[in-house]
Amino acid sequence: MSAHALYVTAAYAITAVVLAGLIGWILLDQRARKRELAELEAAGVRRRSDKAGTPKP
């Protein structure tokens, strides 16, 4: 394998690992935010956009 091919392969591998890490981080953060919202709604805290207090469909 030439030095150039090794460099290109390493660059793609590092990029794939970084992107997979970012995607995983986003998914874990999304799960945490949904859990926090569910806890707040269970405690009776409502969103400001829900001024009428009507249940969402």
ABEGO torsion letter per residue (X at the ends): XBAAAAAAAAAAAAAAAAAAAAAAAAAAAAAAAAAAAAAAAAAGBBBAABAAGBBBX
